[in-house]
Amino acid sequence: MPRDVVTLFAQEAGNKLIRKHCRQIGLPVNDLRRLVEEVVDKSTMQRRHGLWEAFDEVLGDTYEEEADNAS
């Protein structure tokens, strides 16, 4: 589910900026979107407890995919 509360995802200029910077650091845009969604989902202090585990899960999926593609 897209989270357009982050206005960069809602605008073409924002999407271009996101793609540019994600390409520079080697982070897939979809992973950034998922990371932002985790932050939004855990925006209250009570729910923020699981944030780092969620980040590890998102980034772990990317590294697994890269390892599979390299094989």
Buried (B, 14 or more C-beta within 10 A) or exposed (E): EEBEEBEBBEEEEBEEEBEEEBEEEEBBBEBBBBBBBBBEBBEEEEEEEEBEEBBEEBBEBBEEEEEEEEE
